[in-house]
């Protein structure tokens, strides 16, 4: 394993709480924020303290575990009599106090799931992780709240560890697609910061470098949240992988100049037919790559494929606050009085995708048929 | 004439000096800066106090006139004896002091041309205006410096007035291309602020509205200098023309959603074969427009067509300071240590251009043949 692997710990379990790097303030500062409840994790997802489809999934899993721990601790206090006035105890809704533990716990857990489900709409990993946690919960539903909470926490740990293993596997498959010396464009940040570590698209770059290939990265700055300028550039600089920053509108020029050999991006949801939802602007890069005969790859863990969605048209596209487009953070430059749109994702039709890089290998020219084949035997 | 016409006076002659709106600080502040010499005008062009191909041409013309006025005033002081220590007199290079007036004047003028020519490389209107001023100068070269200066100032005034007339003519031709209710995307700012007034692309919108059409504008924010967010949005808000701001990477999404009916942009230089250099990102918009069968129009005064350049490949593309891409103004967000590129323009091949909107009418499917025909009889 590379020594670089653990340079960025996007999410970590520490002192019985979830800690997440605050990605809103990177790279100016590197700080962890602490989370104790499903509601606070949901707010962390909504406000983009954590972002990137796989990382959102891991965060949501911990959100469920945290809620279970909170509820079981509160119920324990209720019976022990040691600390009847504890804040955890008092946080239990008074309407639950007359009910038995299972009713209180189950109602609290459903509230937790509800707030997490509503945090962001586009990345399917959120719903995938919540579904997986729910199944684990159902499997141990007859056990005590404390036991359920421990089982859910173990599952969240497993989802985190699994995410890194999957990224490594995708990295190996993807690295084989890149020639030595390749100049690879990426959009947004599909890196360690978008996952539990290693990254999807940037994981491919890390794996290529680990395999001894000299590659260089061209990073779209990715307005309005600037994940490319702030996060991808920062990750690549940390790894000593050569990286060049451009504004989003320069990608076409770079391709026309012959300065891009391949494109690798991440994804937030892939429909059953291979259509790819990803950060706004990905579609434009894909159209340009097609025009210039540049391969366009999507690094895509199986958890990002949504067989319940037939085509990209049905993927919900989040529209975020117009404040994000007025400027950056509190620095606004847009003219007063202008209307603003802020769709946060777009859909790239499968026909523009050269290949999906998954932990099971690369699916070239993805379509409904080869995606169905790929997903055979995968737990829904 | 519309009452809106003079709302924005980008450049104006006032108290024997050139005043230009400082476009670096718009829309937060609307301020004029004053210019007295060719060198200061060149610096104003270089630093983008003034930008936009036609406006740069007008500014350069005034730069030549200002230099002639400065030199002739200094020479007058030399002979009058009234003010031998005047700053204008002292600014004359000491090596000229022994020479006769014509030598001093001519050498000073050549210096002025030199610094103006070197200010920015891509917009051909700069060179076109300087060439025109030089011809006027040559035509009156035997007259006194004071007479030459007055003739050059009159020519600069004429170039300014002509620019507005040309924009109005382009506007009328272009407006006829837009349907009532059209939602029109534009990139960068080809507005009153990019010209002496009215604008090229935005002039088409103004003319369409004046003709009673209801149109709405979608403005790409246009990183890194944010001409769309700051200048185009501001101009349209001033005019009460509905305008929606998006980041550059949203144009593809908007087209895919069926929310764009046409594209109109300006240009900095059109090659003899119809290839169009314009603000970085224009090429990406053109490629997407083609994919979505959306007409892509370029508002292009004849002064922007460069018959000396065969194809877009030969148009010099300015690479500006990487500081511009690190953030905006002094607010930097890019990760430390990242390399940066900053090409300021790109080339859209003629095949992607539905039509060139000129003051002589619209040239559909521009190519070498119909551009040669269009330019017949135009002074080179």
Interface residues (C-beta under 8 A of the other chain):
Chain A: X27 X28 X187 X219 X220 X221 X222 X223 X224 X226 X229 X230 X231 X233 X234 X236 X237 X242 X243 X244 X245 X246 X247 X248 X249 X250 X251 X252 X253 X254 X256 X280 X281 X283 X284 X287 X288 X291 X317 X325 X327 X328 X331 X333 X334 X335 X336 X337 X338 X339 X340 X341 X343 X346 X347
Chain B: X27 X28 X187 X219 X220 X221 X222 X223 X224 X226 X229 X230 X231 X233 X234 X236 X237 X242 X243 X244 X245 X246 X247 X248 X249 X250 X251 X252 X253 X254 X256 X280 X281 X283 X284 X287 X288 X291 X317 X325 X327 X328 X331 X333 X334 X335 X336 X337 X338 X339 X340 X341 X343 X346 X347
